[in-house]
Amino acid sequence: MRRILVAALAVLLPAAGAGAEPLRVCADPNNLPYSNDRGEGFENRIVDLLARDLGVAVEYTWWAQRRGFIRNTLKAGLCDVVAGVPATMDMLATTRPYYRSTYVFVTAAGRGLDIGSFDDPRLRSLTVGVQMIGDDFSNAPPAHALSRRGIVRNVRGYLVYGDYTKPNPTARIVDAVASGELDVAVVWGPQAGYFAAHEAVPLTLTPVAPRIDGPVPPMVFDIAMGVRKDDDALRNRLGAALERNRDAIDRVLADYGVPRAP
């Protein structure tokens, strides 16, 4: 009887994407809150939403998201989609954005450090953490904002990639605020929101101001899906699926504590 029921269900409910090309996604296997190889990131969940909408399976190519990530994955033909890229990323064709987030100030709740602006004079005496991409501060908008105001000696840098030999490598800067190693940190919103919710002490997140500070990239970014430049068909399919699933995507982002900017 059980075999008959299974056979009947197989006829009535064919596997999603049967006979269709899978959605081939380039992603990092150790990069929460965005993605990991256990499917626990919010980009994993959003990709699953899109795949179900399109009636296809998901197939991942895992690669650490460092310099060369796009070249070694999507441009090498190993996969076709990169989730969570800036909508203005020149090397890819991007969908319309599906969320907008901002850098935030992270402080320990209850300390009275209600910092919301780079012009707050307390930043000159507090220990301040910023995320770095390279071995200097030249490529991080918050570091530019602090440096332009002469706030340098009391600033501590934390590589945005973190220690990749450990789980959740980008959590270190938020951990440092929770432990008291830092008084305040300026952190990209999705990372701040997710890791702050997992700390043992309550943390406060405040969107930075001003959003545009001099001739450097802004503090607020629109985030989209990226495909190869000549893949208009896939970009359009993804864009339509993103629009159809906008409410569900918003719920996923809320579940992960992603700060949204209007």
N, C-alpha and C positions, 0 to 999 in steps of 0.2 A: 504493500500500500504506500509506504513512504517513497519508494522509487517512482510510483505512478504520480504522486503529488509533485515531486521534484520535476519530473518530465513535463507535467502540465504547466507548472510555473515557468519553466524555461521557454515554453511556447508563448505563454501569455505575456511574460515580462522578459523580453530578450535583453541581453547585457547592453548597458549604455555604450554607445559608440561602436557596436558590432559592425564590422565592415567599413568603419570610418577611420580616417587618419587621426591618431592621437594628438592631443595638445602637448607639444614638446616644449617643456619649460626649462630654462637655465636658472639655477638657483644655488644658494649657498647652503651646505648641509649643517652649518653650525652658526646661525646668525639670527637667533631670536632677538626681538619679537617678530622678525619678518619671516624667516623660514628655517626649517631644519629637516633632516632626513627622516624624522618621525612624523612630519606633517603637522607640527604643533604651532607654527607661526601664522600670523594673520594673513600673510600673502598666500600661504598654503591653502587657507580656508577660502580666500577669494578666488584663487585659481580653481578650486573644487566647484565653487558656485558657477563659474563661467563654463567649466567643462560639462557640468550637468545641463546647463542651459543649451549648450551646443550639441549635446548628445554624443560626446566623445569621452574617451579615457584620457588620463593625464600620464605623461611620461617625463620623468625628470632627468636632466643632466646635472650632476652635482659638481660644483667647482667653488673654491674659496673666492669670495668677492673682493679681489684685490686689483691692482693695476694689471691690465691684460685680461680681465674677466670676460669682457665682451669679445675680444679678439679670439680667445681660446675656446669659446663656447658657441655663441650665436653666429659670429662671422666665420667660424670653422665649420658651420653646418651641422653641429651636434644637436642643436635645439633651435627653436623658432621664436620664443617669447621670453622677455625679461620683465618680471613684475616689479613695480615700485621704483621707477626711474623718474628723474625730473622731466617734466613735460617739455622742457626746452632743450633736451639732450640732443646735440647736433648729430651725433654718430648713429642715431636710430630714428626711425619713423615712429611717432608716438600717438597713442589714442588721446581723446579728450581726457582731462584729469578726472580721477575718481575720488580724490581727496586733496585737501590743502592743509599742510601743517606748518608749524613754526618752531623755532628755537625757544626754549623756556629757561627761566632761572629756577633752579632746584635748591630749596633750603629745607632745613629741619623745622617742622611745625612747632610752634610754641617758643621759638627763639626771638620772635619779633623782627625777623629779617624779611620784611615784606618788600623785597627788592623787585622792581618791575622795569627799571630803566638803566641803560648803560651810563647815564648821567648821575646816578645816585652816588653821592660822595662817599658812602660807606664802602664802596668797592675799592677805594684806594687803600684801605687798611685791613680788609678781610682777606682770608686765603681763598682764592678764586680758581676753580678748575675750568678748563676749556678742552674741547676735543680737537685733536690734530689729525691730519691725514698723512703728512710727511714728517720730516725731522725738524721742521720749523713751523712758525705760526702763519706762514704766508697764504695758506689755502683754506683757512677757517674764518668765515665771516665774523663770528663773535670775537675771535682773537684780534682781527683787524680793528673792531670797534673799541676794544680795550686798549690796544696799543696806541691808537690815534689819540686817546685821552691820557696817555702816559702811564697807564696801569699795566705794569710789566713785572716788576720785581716780586710781587705777591701772587703771580699767576703760575699755576701748575698745569702742565700739559698731559693729556691722556690720549694715547693713540686710539683713533676711532675704530680700528680693527681689534684692539685689545690683544690679550694673550690667547692665540687661537688653539693652544694645546688644552685649554680648559673649556668647559661648557659656558655658554652665555658670555663670550669674551668682551662684549661691549658694556657689560654691567658695571665695570670697575669704577667709573667716575660717579655713578649714582651710589654705589656702595660707600665711596669715600665721604659723601655728604652724610649718609646715615651713621657712619662710624665717628664723625666729627673730624676726620682728617681734612675735610674742606668745610668752609663756612657756606659757600655757595658755589654752584656749578652752572655753566651754560651748556645745555644739552639739547640735541635734536629731539623734537617732541615725541615721536613714537617710542624711542628708546627710553626717554625719561618717564613717560606715562606707564609703560609696561613694568620697568624695573622698580619704580617707586612703589607700585602696588604690591611688590613682593618683599619689601624691606620690613624689618621687625619694628622700626620706628616710623611714625607718620611723617611724610614729606609733603611740602607744598610746591606746586608748579605754577609759575606765573609767566605768561607770554612776554617775550622781550619787547622792548621799545627803545629806539624807533625801529620800525620794520625795515626801513631802507636807511642805511647809515654810510654815506659817502660812496665813492666809485668802486664798490665791491658787490658781490652777489648779495641779494636781499636775505633777510632772516626768515622769510616765509617762502615756501616752495609748493608749486602744484605738482602732484605725483600722478603718473600715468603708467600704462603698459607700453613696452617698446618692442618693435620688430625690425627686421631688416628694411633698409630704405626702399627697396623695390617691392615689398610685400604689402601692397595696398589692400589686397583681398582679405588677408588675415587681420590687418589693422582694423578694417571696417567691420569684420565679424566680431572681433573683440569689443570694439566700441559700442556696437549695438547690444551685445550681451551685458556690458557694464551698465548701460543705461537701463536695460530691463531689470537689472538686479540692484539698482541703486539703494533701495531701502534695506535690502539684506546686507549689502556691503557696509552701509552706515552702522548697522547693528554689530557687525564683526569688529569694526574699528572702535566702537564704544566698548565692546567686551574687552578689548586689549588696552583701553585707556589712552588711545591716540588723541592728543590735543588737536582740535581742528580750528583753523583760522577762517573767518568769513571770506 
